[in-house]
C-alpha cells in the first residue's frame, strides 16, 4: 500500500516571499515553511505519493529523488501531525 499525500481540506495558507505560512486547523501557532518545504507544499496542490513528490522536488533542486524522499518523509509526517496534510492509502 502506498500513501497518497494531499493538503488537508480548508487549511488557510498564504504564499510569502520566502515560502508559505500555514495555519493549522487546531489553532496552533502558524507554521512557516521555506525552501524545499515550500516547494513540497506547493506540489501538494496535486496529491501524490512520496516517490512522485520526491521526483518532482528533485528535478527542481538537482538532487537525487532518493535523498529528497529521505528528507521530505519526516516533513510530511510532521505536517500530518499538525493536521495540515492527509495521507490516504492506495494500492499500487
PDB file of N, CA, C and O in Angstrom:
ATOM      1  N   UNK A   1       0.844  -1.179   0.000  1.00  0.00           N
ATOM      2  CA  UNK A   1       0.000   0.000   0.000  1.00  0.00           C
ATOM      3  C   UNK A   1       0.893   1.246   0.000  1.00  0.00           C
ATOM      4  O   UNK A   1       1.881   1.317   0.730  1.00  0.00           O
ATOM      5  N   UNK A   2       0.533   2.203  -0.813  1.00  0.00           N
ATOM      6  CA  UNK A   2       1.262   3.459  -0.936  1.00  0.00           C
ATOM      7  C   UNK A   2       0.410   4.584  -0.364  1.00  0.00           C
ATOM      8  O   UNK A   2      -0.793   4.653  -0.616  1.00  0.00           O
ATOM      9  N   UNK A   3       1.037   5.457   0.399  1.00  0.00           N
ATOM     10  CA  UNK A   3       0.317   6.598   0.954  1.00  0.00           C
ATOM     11  C   UNK A   3       0.307   7.726  -0.069  1.00  0.00           C
ATOM     12  O   UNK A   3       1.348   8.106  -0.603  1.00  0.00           O
ATOM     13  N   UNK A   4      -0.870   8.247  -0.328  1.00  0.00           N
ATOM     14  CA  UNK A   4      -1.021   9.402  -1.211  1.00  0.00           C
ATOM     15  C   UNK A   4      -1.255  10.617  -0.320  1.00  0.00           C
ATOM     16  O   UNK A   4      -2.220  10.670   0.444  1.00  0.00           O
ATOM     17  N   UNK A   5      -0.362  11.585  -0.431  1.00  0.00           N
ATOM     18  CA  UNK A   5      -0.398  12.782   0.395  1.00  0.00           C
ATOM     19  C   UNK A   5      -1.130  13.903  -0.313  1.00  0.00           C
ATOM     20  O   UNK A   5      -1.017  14.064  -1.529  1.00  0.00           O
ATOM     21  N   UNK A   6      -1.884  14.677   0.457  1.00  0.00           N
ATOM     22  CA  UNK A   6      -2.557  15.857  -0.090  1.00  0.00           C
ATOM     23  C   UNK A   6      -2.717  16.887   1.025  1.00  0.00           C
ATOM     24  O   UNK A   6      -2.627  16.566   2.210  1.00  0.00           O
ATOM     25  N   UNK A   7      -2.954  18.123   0.618  1.00  0.00           N
ATOM     26  CA  UNK A   7      -3.239  19.158   1.604  1.00  0.00           C
ATOM     27  C   UNK A   7      -4.547  18.810   2.293  1.00  0.00           C
ATOM     28  O   UNK A   7      -5.481  18.326   1.654  1.00  0.00           O
ATOM     29  N   UNK A   8      -4.614  19.055   3.583  1.00  0.00           N
ATOM     30  CA  UNK A   8      -5.871  18.846   4.298  1.00  0.00           C
ATOM     31  C   UNK A   8      -6.875  19.895   3.816  1.00  0.00           C
ATOM     32  O   UNK A   8      -6.505  21.045   3.579  1.00  0.00           O
ATOM     33  N   UNK A   9      -8.131  19.507   3.673  1.00  0.00           N
ATOM     34  CA  UNK A   9      -9.131  20.464   3.198  1.00  0.00           C
ATOM     35  C   UNK A   9      -9.282  21.645   4.158  1.00  0.00           C
ATOM     36  O   UNK A   9      -9.288  21.482   5.378  1.00  0.00           O
ATOM     37  N   UNK A  10      -9.403  22.821   3.578  1.00  0.00           N
ATOM     38  CA  UNK A  10      -9.708  24.010   4.361  1.00  0.00           C
ATOM     39  C   UNK A  10      -8.567  24.603   5.151  1.00  0.00           C
ATOM     40  O   UNK A  10      -8.799  25.462   6.001  1.00  0.00           O
ATOM     41  N   UNK A  11      -7.336  24.175   4.902  1.00  0.00           N
ATOM     42  CA  UNK A  11      -6.200  24.760   5.625  1.00  0.00           C
ATOM     43  C   UNK A  11      -5.894  26.136   5.040  1.00  0.00           C
ATOM     44  O   UNK A  11      -5.545  26.249   3.865  1.00  0.00           O
ATOM     45  N   UNK A  12      -6.025  27.185   5.859  1.00  0.00           N
ATOM     46  CA  UNK A  12      -5.677  28.517   5.354  1.00  0.00           C
ATOM     47  C   UNK A  12      -4.156  28.647   5.233  1.00  0.00           C
ATOM     48  O   UNK A  12      -3.410  28.196   6.103  1.00  0.00           O
ATOM     49  N   UNK A  13      -3.726  29.254   4.169  1.00  0.00           N
ATOM     50  CA  UNK A  13      -2.297  29.482   3.979  1.00  0.00           C
ATOM     51  C   UNK A  13      -2.098  30.669   3.052  1.00  0.00           C
ATOM     52  O   UNK A  13      -2.996  31.059   2.304  1.00  0.00           O
ATOM     53  N   UNK A  14      -0.921  31.221   3.119  1.00  0.00           N
ATOM     54  CA  UNK A  14      -0.545  32.338   2.249  1.00  0.00           C
ATOM     55  C   UNK A  14       0.866  32.122   1.751  1.00  0.00           C
ATOM     56  O   UNK A  14       1.741  31.661   2.484  1.00  0.00           O
ATOM     57  N   UNK A  15       1.068  32.458   0.508  1.00  0.00           N
ATOM     58  CA  UNK A  15       2.406  32.472  -0.059  1.00  0.00           C
ATOM     59  C   UNK A  15       3.079  33.749   0.424  1.00  0.00           C
ATOM     60  O   UNK A  15       2.478  34.823   0.388  1.00  0.00           O
ATOM     61  N   UNK A  16       4.310  33.637   0.870  1.00  0.00           N
ATOM     62  CA  UNK A  16       5.110  34.792   1.273  1.00  0.00           C
ATOM     63  C   UNK A  16       6.400  34.768   0.463  1.00  0.00           C
ATOM     64  O   UNK A  16       6.679  33.805  -0.251  1.00  0.00           O
ATOM     65  N   UNK A  17       7.173  35.827   0.580  1.00  0.00           N
ATOM     66  CA  UNK A  17       8.370  35.972  -0.252  1.00  0.00           C
ATOM     67  C   UNK A  17       9.269  34.742  -0.207  1.00  0.00           C
ATOM     68  O   UNK A  17       9.708  34.267  -1.254  1.00  0.00           O
ATOM     69  N   UNK A  18       9.549  34.220   0.977  1.00  0.00           N
ATOM     70  CA  UNK A  18      10.491  33.110   1.104  1.00  0.00           C
ATOM     71  C   UNK A  18       9.838  31.740   1.243  1.00  0.00           C
ATOM     72  O   UNK A  18      10.540  30.753   1.465  1.00  0.00           O
ATOM     73  N   UNK A  19       8.514  31.651   1.119  1.00  0.00           N
ATOM     74  CA  UNK A  19       7.870  30.364   1.294  1.00  0.00           C
ATOM     75  C   UNK A  19       6.379  30.481   1.456  1.00  0.00           C
ATOM     76  O   UNK A  19       5.703  31.120   0.650  1.00  0.00           O
ATOM     77  N   UNK A  20       5.857  29.853   2.519  1.00  0.00           N
ATOM     78  CA  UNK A  20       4.420  29.854   2.775  1.00  0.00           C
ATOM     79  C   UNK A  20       4.172  29.839   4.283  1.00  0.00           C
ATOM     80  O   UNK A  20       4.960  29.286   5.050  1.00  0.00           O
ATOM     81  N   UNK A  21       3.075  30.450   4.686  1.00  0.00           N
ATOM     82  CA  UNK A  21       2.632  30.426   6.075  1.00  0.00           C
ATOM     83  C   UNK A  21       1.362  29.581   6.116  1.00  0.00           C
ATOM     84  O   UNK A  21       0.387  29.871   5.423  1.00  0.00           O
ATOM     85  N   UNK A  22       1.387  28.534   6.933  1.00  0.00           N
ATOM     86  CA  UNK A  22       0.270  27.605   7.041  1.00  0.00           C
ATOM     87  C   UNK A  22      -0.372  27.770   8.414  1.00  0.00           C
ATOM     88  O   UNK A  22       0.329  27.902   9.418  1.00  0.00           O
ATOM     89  N   UNK A  23      -1.692  27.765   8.460  1.00  0.00           N
ATOM     90  CA  UNK A  23      -2.410  27.897   9.722  1.00  0.00           C
ATOM     91  C   UNK A  23      -3.065  26.567  10.076  1.00  0.00           C
ATOM     92  O   UNK A  23      -4.069  26.195   9.469  1.00  0.00           O
ATOM     93  N   UNK A  24      -2.511  25.848  11.049  1.00  0.00           N
ATOM     94  CA  UNK A  24      -3.090  24.569  11.442  1.00  0.00           C
ATOM     95  C   UNK A  24      -4.525  24.735  11.937  1.00  0.00           C
ATOM     96  O   UNK A  24      -4.839  25.718  12.607  1.00  0.00           O
ATOM     97  N   UNK A  25      -5.387  23.790  11.614  1.00  0.00           N
ATOM     98  CA  UNK A  25      -6.798  23.901  11.993  1.00  0.00           C
ATOM     99  C   UNK A  25      -7.034  23.855  13.498  1.00  0.00           C
ATOM    100  O   UNK A  25      -8.068  24.334  13.962  1.00  0.00           O
ATOM    101  N   UNK A  26      -6.119  23.301  14.267  1.00  0.00           N
ATOM    102  CA  UNK A  26      -6.312  23.182  15.712  1.00  0.00           C
ATOM    103  C   UNK A  26      -6.028  24.486  16.444  1.00  0.00           C
ATOM    104  O   UNK A  26      -6.057  24.515  17.674  1.00  0.00           O
ATOM    105  N   UNK A  27      -5.753  25.566  15.714  1.00  0.00           N
ATOM    106  CA  UNK A  27      -5.481  26.843  16.344  1.00  0.00           C
ATOM    107  C   UNK A  27      -4.066  26.960  16.865  1.00  0.00           C
ATOM    108  O   UNK A  27      -3.758  27.875  17.630  1.00  0.00           O
ATOM    109  N   UNK A  28      -3.194  26.037  16.458  1.00  0.00           N
ATOM    110  CA  UNK A  28      -1.793  26.111  16.850  1.00  0.00           C
ATOM    111  C   UNK A  28      -1.138  27.328  16.210  1.00  0.00           C
ATOM    112  O   UNK A  28      -1.739  28.021  15.390  1.00  0.00           O
ATOM    113  N   UNK A  29       0.087  27.565  16.599  1.00  0.00           N
ATOM    114  CA  UNK A  29       0.865  28.648  16.009  1.00  0.00           C
ATOM    115  C   UNK A  29       1.013  28.415  14.505  1.00  0.00           C
ATOM    116  O   UNK A  29       1.101  27.272  14.058  1.00  0.00           O
ATOM    117  N   UNK A  30       1.041  29.492  13.731  1.00  0.00           N
ATOM    118  CA  UNK A  30       1.279  29.345  12.294  1.00  0.00           C
ATOM    119  C   UNK A  30       2.623  28.662  12.037  1.00  0.00           C
ATOM    120  O   UNK A  30       3.561  28.792  12.824  1.00  0.00           O
ATOM    121  N   UNK A  31       2.696  27.954  10.952  1.00  0.00           N
ATOM    122  CA  UNK A  31       3.925  27.282  10.554  1.00  0.00           C
ATOM    123  C   UNK A  31       4.440  27.957   9.292  1.00  0.00           C
ATOM    124  O   UNK A  31       3.717  28.076   8.303  1.00  0.00           O
ATOM    125  N   UNK A  32       5.686  28.396   9.328  1.00  0.00           N
ATOM    126  CA  UNK A  32       6.310  29.000   8.156  1.00  0.00           C
ATOM    127  C   UNK A  32       7.211  27.945   7.528  1.00  0.00           C
ATOM    128  O   UNK A  32       8.101  27.406   8.187  1.00  0.00           O
ATOM    129  N   UNK A  33       6.977  27.655   6.257  1.00  0.00           N
ATOM    130  CA  UNK A  33       7.812  26.700   5.533  1.00  0.00           C
ATOM    131  C   UNK A  33       8.536  27.449   4.423  1.00  0.00           C
ATOM    132  O   UNK A  33       7.962  28.293   3.735  1.00  0.00           O
ATOM    133  N   UNK A  34       9.805  27.119   4.271  1.00  0.00           N
ATOM    134  CA  UNK A  34      10.635  27.784   3.270  1.00  0.00           C
ATOM    135  C   UNK A  34      11.383  26.729   2.466  1.00  0.00           C
ATOM    136  O   UNK A  34      11.331  25.539   2.777  1.00  0.00           O
ATOM    137  N   UNK A  35      12.070  27.177   1.444  1.00  0.00           N
ATOM    138  CA  UNK A  35      12.907  26.289   0.642  1.00  0.00           C
ATOM    139  C   UNK A  35      12.155  25.085   0.128  1.00  0.00           C
ATOM    140  O   UNK A  35      11.043  25.215  -0.384  1.00  0.00           O
ATOM    141  N   UNK A  36      12.759  23.901   0.261  1.00  0.00           N
ATOM    142  CA  UNK A  36      12.106  22.692  -0.234  1.00  0.00           C
ATOM    143  C   UNK A  36      10.756  22.423   0.423  1.00  0.00           C
ATOM    144  O   UNK A  36       9.867  21.855  -0.211  1.00  0.00           O
ATOM    145  N   UNK A  37      10.589  22.819   1.680  1.00  0.00           N
ATOM    146  CA  UNK A  37       9.299  22.633   2.350  1.00  0.00           C
ATOM    147  C   UNK A  37       8.196  23.395   1.651  1.00  0.00           C
ATOM    148  O   UNK A  37       7.086  22.886   1.494  1.00  0.00           O
ATOM    149  N   UNK A  38       8.493  24.617   1.228  1.00  0.00           N
ATOM    150  CA  UNK A  38       7.510  25.419   0.499  1.00  0.00           C
ATOM    151  C   UNK A  38       7.211  24.795  -0.862  1.00  0.00           C
ATOM    152  O   UNK A  38       6.074  24.830  -1.331  1.00  0.00           O
ATOM    153  N   UNK A  39       8.225  24.232  -1.484  1.00  0.00           N
ATOM    154  CA  UNK A  39       8.026  23.562  -2.775  1.00  0.00           C
ATOM    155  C   UNK A  39       7.112  22.347  -2.588  1.00  0.00           C
ATOM    156  O   UNK A  39       6.200  22.127  -3.385  1.00  0.00           O
ATOM    157  N   UNK A  40       7.357  21.565  -1.542  1.00  0.00           N
ATOM    158  CA  UNK A  40       6.507  20.409  -1.271  1.00  0.00           C
ATOM    159  C   UNK A  40       5.070  20.868  -1.054  1.00  0.00           C
ATOM    160  O   UNK A  40       4.142  20.266  -1.595  1.00  0.00           O
ATOM    161  N   UNK A  41       4.873  21.931  -0.267  1.00  0.00           N
ATOM    162  CA  UNK A  41       3.519  22.435  -0.022  1.00  0.00           C
ATOM    163  C   UNK A  41       2.846  22.820  -1.343  1.00  0.00           C
ATOM    164  O   UNK A  41       1.684  22.481  -1.571  1.00  0.00           O
ATOM    165  N   UNK A  42       3.568  23.523  -2.204  1.00  0.00           N
ATOM    166  CA  UNK A  42       3.006  23.904  -3.498  1.00  0.00           C
ATOM    167  C   UNK A  42       2.637  22.670  -4.315  1.00  0.00           C
ATOM    168  O   UNK A  42       1.571  22.624  -4.930  1.00  0.00           O
ATOM    169  N   UNK A  43       3.512  21.679  -4.321  1.00  0.00           N
ATOM    170  CA  UNK A  43       3.259  20.468  -5.102  1.00  0.00           C
ATOM    171  C   UNK A  43       2.071  19.672  -4.574  1.00  0.00           C
ATOM    172  O   UNK A  43       1.428  18.946  -5.332  1.00  0.00           O
ATOM    173  N   UNK A  44       1.777  19.800  -3.292  1.00  0.00           N
ATOM    174  CA  UNK A  44       0.661  19.070  -2.711  1.00  0.00           C
ATOM    175  C   UNK A  44      -0.692  19.591  -3.190  1.00  0.00           C
ATOM    176  O   UNK A  44      -1.728  19.043  -2.814  1.00  0.00           O
ATOM    177  N   UNK A  45      -0.699  20.630  -4.005  1.00  0.00           N
ATOM    178  CA  UNK A  45      -1.941  21.059  -4.651  1.00  0.00           C
ATOM    179  C   UNK A  45      -2.478  19.911  -5.510  1.00  0.00           C
ATOM    180  O   UNK A  45      -3.682  19.795  -5.738  1.00  0.00           O
ATOM    181  N   UNK A  46      -1.560  19.069  -5.977  1.00  0.00           N
ATOM    182  CA  UNK A  46      -1.909  17.838  -6.680  1.00  0.00           C
ATOM    183  C   UNK A  46      -1.432  16.682  -5.815  1.00  0.00           C
ATOM    184  O   UNK A  46      -0.225  16.497  -5.657  1.00  0.00           O
ATOM    185  N   UNK A  47      -2.344  15.901  -5.252  1.00  0.00           N
ATOM    186  CA  UNK A  47      -1.933  14.802  -4.373  1.00  0.00           C
ATOM    187  C   UNK A  47      -0.958  13.856  -5.062  1.00  0.00           C
ATOM    188  O   UNK A  47      -1.019  13.645  -6.274  1.00  0.00           O
ATOM    189  N   UNK A  48      -0.061  13.295  -4.264  1.00  0.00           N
ATOM    190  CA  UNK A  48       0.900  12.351  -4.800  1.00  0.00           C
ATOM    191  C   UNK A  48       1.536  11.523  -3.707  1.00  0.00           C
ATOM    192  O   UNK A  48       1.496  11.889  -2.532  1.00  0.00           O
ATOM    193  N   UNK A  49       2.124  10.406  -4.098  1.00  0.00           N
ATOM    194  CA  UNK A  49       2.831   9.585  -3.123  1.00  0.00           C
ATOM    195  C   UNK A  49       4.237  10.145  -2.916  1.00  0.00           C
ATOM    196  O   UNK A  49       4.668  11.051  -3.631  1.00  0.00           O
ATOM    197  N   UNK A  50       4.938   9.601  -1.941  1.00  0.00           N
ATOM    198  CA  UNK A  50       6.271  10.102  -1.601  1.00  0.00           C
ATOM    199  C   UNK A  50       7.207  10.059  -2.797  1.00  0.00           C
ATOM    200  O   UNK A  50       7.955  11.009  -3.030  1.00  0.00           O
ATOM    201  N   UNK A  51       7.176   8.977  -3.555  1.00  0.00           N
ATOM    202  CA  UNK A  51       8.077   8.838  -4.699  1.00  0.00           C
ATOM    203  C   UNK A  51       7.822   9.913  -5.750  1.00  0.00           C
ATOM    204  O   UNK A  51       8.770  10.492  -6.280  1.00  0.00           O
ATOM    205  N   UNK A  52       6.560  10.187  -6.058  1.00  0.00           N
ATOM    206  CA  UNK A  52       6.279  11.194  -7.089  1.00  0.00           C
ATOM    207  C   UNK A  52       6.601  12.592  -6.585  1.00  0.00           C
ATOM    208  O   UNK A  52       7.106  13.421  -7.343  1.00  0.00           O
ATOM    209  N   UNK A  53       6.315  12.866  -5.314  1.00  0.00           N
ATOM    210  CA  UNK A  53       6.676  14.174  -4.755  1.00  0.00           C
ATOM    211  C   UNK A  53       8.192  14.353  -4.765  1.00  0.00           C
ATOM    212  O   UNK A  53       8.696  15.410  -5.146  1.00  0.00           O
ATOM    213  N   UNK A  54       8.914  13.316  -4.343  1.00  0.00           N
ATOM    214  CA  UNK A  54      10.383  13.387  -4.313  1.00  0.00           C
ATOM    215  C   UNK A  54      10.954  13.605  -5.708  1.00  0.00           C
ATOM    216  O   UNK A  54      11.900  14.374  -5.881  1.00  0.00           O
ATOM    217  N   UNK A  55      10.389  12.939  -6.688  1.00  0.00           N
ATOM    218  CA  UNK A  55      10.857  13.099  -8.072  1.00  0.00           C
ATOM    219  C   UNK A  55      10.669  14.539  -8.543  1.00  0.00           C
ATOM    220  O   UNK A  55      11.554  15.113  -9.177  1.00  0.00           O
ATOM    221  N   UNK A  56       9.510  15.115  -8.228  1.00  0.00           N
ATOM    222  CA  UNK A  56       9.236  16.484  -8.666  1.00  0.00           C
ATOM    223  C   UNK A  56      10.113  17.490  -7.932  1.00  0.00           C
ATOM    224  O   UNK A  56      10.562  18.466  -8.533  1.00  0.00           O
ATOM    225  N   UNK A  57      10.369  17.269  -6.636  1.00  0.00           N
ATOM    226  CA  UNK A  57      11.256  18.166  -5.888  1.00  0.00           C
ATOM    227  C   UNK A  57      12.691  18.014  -6.388  1.00  0.00           C
ATOM    228  O   UNK A  57      13.403  19.005  -6.555  1.00  0.00           O
ATOM    229  N   UNK A  58      13.107  16.787  -6.623  1.00  0.00           N
ATOM    230  CA  UNK A  58      14.492  16.551  -7.060  1.00  0.00           C
ATOM    231  C   UNK A  58      14.784  17.231  -8.391  1.00  0.00           C
ATOM    232  O   UNK A  58      15.897  17.705  -8.618  1.00  0.00           O
ATOM    233  N   UNK A  59      13.792  17.279  -9.267  1.00  0.00           N
ATOM    234  CA  UNK A  59      14.014  17.930 -10.558  1.00  0.00           C
ATOM    235  C   UNK A  59      14.214  19.435 -10.398  1.00  0.00           C
ATOM    236  O   UNK A  59      14.887  20.062 -11.215  1.00  0.00           O
ATOM    237  N   UNK A  60      13.635  20.013  -9.354  1.00  0.00           N
ATOM    238  CA  UNK A  60      13.819  21.453  -9.113  1.00  0.00           C
ATOM    239  C   UNK A  60      15.160  21.782  -8.485  1.00  0.00           C
ATOM    240  O   UNK A  60      15.717  22.852  -8.732  1.00  0.00           O
ATOM    241  N   UNK A  61      15.694  20.858  -7.661  1.00  0.00           N
ATOM    242  CA  UNK A  61      16.911  21.145  -6.909  1.00  0.00           C
ATOM    243  C   UNK A  61      18.134  20.376  -7.396  1.00  0.00           C
ATOM    244  O   UNK A  61      19.235  20.592  -6.890  1.00  0.00           O
ATOM    245  N   UNK A  62      17.961  19.488  -8.364  1.00  0.00           N
ATOM    246  CA  UNK A  62      19.096  18.743  -8.903  1.00  0.00           C
ATOM    247  C   UNK A  62      19.714  17.776  -7.904  1.00  0.00           C
ATOM    248  O   UNK A  62      20.926  17.562  -7.911  1.00  0.00           O
ATOM    249  N   UNK A  63      18.886  17.194  -7.048  1.00  0.00           N
ATOM    250  CA  UNK A  63      19.331  16.228  -6.046  1.00  0.00           C
ATOM    251  C   UNK A  63      18.597  14.925  -6.331  1.00  0.00           C
ATOM    252  O   UNK A  63      17.492  14.940  -6.873  1.00  0.00           O
ATOM    253  N   UNK A  64      19.204  13.800  -5.968  1.00  0.00           N
ATOM    254  CA  UNK A  64      18.563  12.516  -6.259  1.00  0.00           C
ATOM    255  C   UNK A  64      17.215  12.404  -5.552  1.00  0.00           C
ATOM    256  O   UNK A  64      17.028  12.909  -4.445  1.00  0.00           O
ATOM    257  N   UNK A  65      16.293  11.735  -6.215  1.00  0.00           N
ATOM    258  CA  UNK A  65      14.951  11.546  -5.660  1.00  0.00           C
ATOM    259  C   UNK A  65      15.001  10.741  -4.366  1.00  0.00           C
ATOM    260  O   UNK A  65      14.183  10.965  -3.473  1.00  0.00           O
ATOM    261  N   UNK A  66      15.943   9.811  -4.247  1.00  0.00           N
ATOM    262  CA  UNK A  66      16.072   9.011  -3.034  1.00  0.00           C
ATOM    263  C   UNK A  66      16.447   9.887  -1.849  1.00  0.00           C
ATOM    264  O   UNK A  66      15.886   9.749  -0.762  1.00  0.00           O
ATOM    265  N   UNK A  67      17.391  10.784  -2.062  1.00  0.00           N
ATOM    266  CA  UNK A  67      17.804  11.691  -0.984  1.00  0.00           C
ATOM    267  C   UNK A  67      16.651  12.625  -0.597  1.00  0.00           C
ATOM    268  O   UNK A  67      16.410  12.870   0.585  1.00  0.00           O
ATOM    269  N   UNK A  68      15.951  13.135  -1.596  1.00  0.00           N
ATOM    270  CA  UNK A  68      14.820  14.019  -1.338  1.00  0.00           C
ATOM    271  C   UNK A  68      13.751  13.268  -0.550  1.00  0.00           C
ATOM    272  O   UNK A  68      13.194  13.812   0.403  1.00  0.00           O
ATOM    273  N   UNK A  69      13.457  12.031  -0.933  1.00  0.00           N
ATOM    274  CA  UNK A  69      12.444  11.242  -0.231  1.00  0.00           C
ATOM    275  C   UNK A  69      12.819  11.075   1.237  1.00  0.00           C
ATOM    276  O   UNK A  69      11.961  11.177   2.114  1.00  0.00           O
ATOM    277  N   UNK A  70      14.100  10.819   1.508  1.00  0.00           N
ATOM    278  CA  UNK A  70      14.557  10.679   2.895  1.00  0.00           C
ATOM    279  C   UNK A  70      14.359  11.970   3.678  1.00  0.00           C
ATOM    280  O   UNK A  70      14.095  11.940   4.880  1.00  0.00           O
ATOM    281  N   UNK A  71      14.488  13.104   2.993  1.00  0.00           N
ATOM    282  CA  UNK A  71      14.349  14.405   3.654  1.00  0.00           C
ATOM    283  C   UNK A  71      12.886  14.831   3.827  1.00  0.00           C
ATOM    284  O   UNK A  71      12.530  15.422   4.847  1.00  0.00           O
ATOM    285  N   UNK A  72      12.045  14.535   2.842  1.00  0.00           N
ATOM    286  CA  UNK A  72      10.680  15.051   2.940  1.00  0.00           C
ATOM    287  C   UNK A  72       9.715  14.101   3.655  1.00  0.00           C
ATOM    288  O   UNK A  72       8.638  14.529   4.071  1.00  0.00           O
ATOM    289  N   UNK A  73      10.072  12.838   3.806  1.00  0.00           N
ATOM    290  CA  UNK A  73       9.187  11.905   4.526  1.00  0.00           C
ATOM    291  C   UNK A  73       8.896  12.400   5.947  1.00  0.00           C
ATOM    292  O   UNK A  73       7.731  12.435   6.342  1.00  0.00           O
ATOM    293  N   UNK A  74       9.921  12.787   6.731  1.00  0.00           N
ATOM    294  CA  UNK A  74       9.614  13.283   8.081  1.00  0.00           C
ATOM    295  C   UNK A  74       8.866  14.622   8.053  1.00  0.00           C
ATOM    296  O   UNK A  74       8.084  14.911   8.958  1.00  0.00           O
ATOM    297  N   UNK A  75       9.100  15.427   7.032  1.00  0.00           N
ATOM    298  CA  UNK A  75       8.388  16.698   6.879  1.00  0.00           C
ATOM    299  C   UNK A  75       6.895  16.432   6.673  1.00  0.00           C
ATOM    300  O   UNK A  75       6.058  17.085   7.297  1.00  0.00           O
ATOM    301  N   UNK A  76       6.559  15.477   5.803  1.00  0.00           N
ATOM    302  CA  UNK A  76       5.158  15.124   5.567  1.00  0.00           C
ATOM    303  C   UNK A  76       4.516  14.593   6.840  1.00  0.00           C
ATOM    304  O   UNK A  76       3.367  14.920   7.136  1.00  0.00           O
ATOM    305  N   UNK A  77       5.242  13.781   7.592  1.00  0.00           N
ATOM    306  CA  UNK A  77       4.715  13.242   8.855  1.00  0.00           C
ATOM    307  C   UNK A  77       4.454  14.379   9.846  1.00  0.00           C
ATOM    308  O   UNK A  77       3.441  14.377  10.546  1.00  0.00           O
ATOM    309  N   UNK A  78       5.374  15.352   9.902  1.00  0.00           N
ATOM    310  CA  UNK A  78       5.201  16.496  10.812  1.00  0.00           C
ATOM    311  C   UNK A  78       3.987  17.327  10.407  1.00  0.00           C
ATOM    312  O   UNK A  78       3.237  17.789  11.267  1.00  0.00           O
ATOM    313  N   UNK A  79       3.789  17.518   9.107  1.00  0.00           N
ATOM    314  CA  UNK A  79       2.604  18.241   8.638  1.00  0.00           C
ATOM    315  C   UNK A  79       1.330  17.469   8.987  1.00  0.00           C
ATOM    316  O   UNK A  79       0.321  18.069   9.356  1.00  0.00           O
ATOM    317  N   UNK A  80       1.377  16.158   8.872  1.00  0.00           N
ATOM    318  CA  UNK A  80       0.214  15.329   9.200  1.00  0.00           C
ATOM    319  C   UNK A  80      -0.108  15.422  10.690  1.00  0.00           C
ATOM    320  O   UNK A  80      -1.278  15.465  11.070  1.00  0.00           O
ATOM    321  N   UNK A  81       0.914  15.452  11.527  1.00  0.00           N
ATOM    322  CA  UNK A  81       0.694  15.569  12.973  1.00  0.00           C
ATOM    323  C   UNK A  81      -0.019  16.870  13.330  1.00  0.00           C
ATOM    324  O   UNK A  81      -0.742  16.935  14.324  1.00  0.00           O
ATOM    325  N   UNK A  82       0.188  17.899  12.520  1.00  0.00           N
ATOM    326  CA  UNK A  82      -0.461  19.194  12.759  1.00  0.00           C
ATOM    327  C   UNK A  82      -1.740  19.347  11.939  1.00  0.00           C
ATOM    328  O   UNK A  82      -2.309  20.436  11.866  1.00  0.00           O
ATOM    329  N   UNK A  83      -2.183  18.266  11.332  1.00  0.00           N
ATOM    330  CA  UNK A  83      -3.426  18.223  10.533  1.00  0.00           C
ATOM    331  C   UNK A  83      -3.399  19.161   9.325  1.00  0.00           C
ATOM    332  O   UNK A  83      -4.434  19.682   8.908  1.00  0.00           O
ATOM    333  N   UNK A  84      -2.211  19.367   8.776  1.00  0.00           N
ATOM    334  CA  UNK A  84      -2.058  20.218   7.598  1.00  0.00           C
ATOM    335  C   UNK A  84      -2.126  19.423   6.302  1.00  0.00           C
ATOM    336  O   UNK A  84      -2.494  19.957   5.256  1.00  0.00           O
ATOM    337  N   UNK A  85      -1.771  18.144   6.377  1.00  0.00           N
ATOM    338  CA  UNK A  85      -1.864  17.251   5.222  1.00  0.00           C
ATOM    339  C   UNK A  85      -2.534  15.955   5.667  1.00  0.00           C
ATOM    340  O   UNK A  85      -2.596  15.632   6.853  1.00  0.00           O
ATOM    341  N   UNK A  86      -3.024  15.241   4.688  1.00  0.00           N
ATOM    342  CA  UNK A  86      -3.579  13.911   4.963  1.00  0.00           C
ATOM    343  C   UNK A  86      -2.867  12.902   4.092  1.00  0.00           C
ATOM    344  O   UNK A  86      -2.430  13.205   2.981  1.00  0.00           O
ATOM    345  N   UNK A  87      -2.761  11.715   4.612  1.00  0.00           N
ATOM    346  CA  UNK A  87      -2.190  10.617   3.853  1.00  0.00           C
ATOM    347  C   UNK A  87      -3.208   9.509   3.754  1.00  0.00           C
ATOM    348  O   UNK A  87      -3.651   8.964   4.765  1.00  0.00           O
ATOM    349  N   UNK A  88      -3.578   9.177   2.534  1.00  0.00           N
ATOM    350  CA  UNK A  88      -4.564   8.114   2.348  1.00  0.00           C
ATOM    351  C   UNK A  88      -3.910   6.940   1.624  1.00  0.00           C
ATOM    352  O   UNK A  88      -3.035   7.123   0.778  1.00  0.00           O
ATOM    353  N   UNK A  89      -4.341   5.761   1.964  1.00  0.00           N
ATOM    354  CA  UNK A  89      -3.781   4.565   1.354  1.00  0.00           C
ATOM    355  C   UNK A  89      -4.358   4.306  -0.017  1.00  0.00           C
ATOM    356  O   UNK A  89      -5.547   4.503  -0.267  1.00  0.00           O
ATOM    357  N   UNK A  90      -3.483   3.857  -0.899  1.00  0.00           N
ATOM    358  CA  UNK A  90      -3.901   3.472  -2.243  1.00  0.00           C
ATOM    359  C   UNK A  90      -3.062   2.265  -2.633  1.00  0.00           C
ATOM    360  O   UNK A  90      -1.874   2.203  -2.316  1.00  0.00           O
ATOM    361  N   UNK A  91      -3.652   1.337  -3.295  1.00  0.00           N
ATOM    362  CA  UNK A  91      -2.878   0.183  -3.734  1.00  0.00           C
ATOM    363  C   UNK A  91      -2.097   0.555  -4.971  1.00  0.00           C
ATOM    364  O   UNK A  91      -2.546   1.346  -5.800  1.00  0.00           O
ATOM    365  N   UNK A  92      -0.936  -0.022  -5.079  1.00  0.00           N
ATOM    366  CA  UNK A  92      -0.132   0.340  -6.221  1.00  0.00           C
ATOM    367  C   UNK A  92       0.854  -0.658  -6.616  1.00  0.00           C
ATOM    368  O   UNK A  92       1.593  -0.449  -7.579  1.00  0.00           O
TER     369      UNK A  92
END
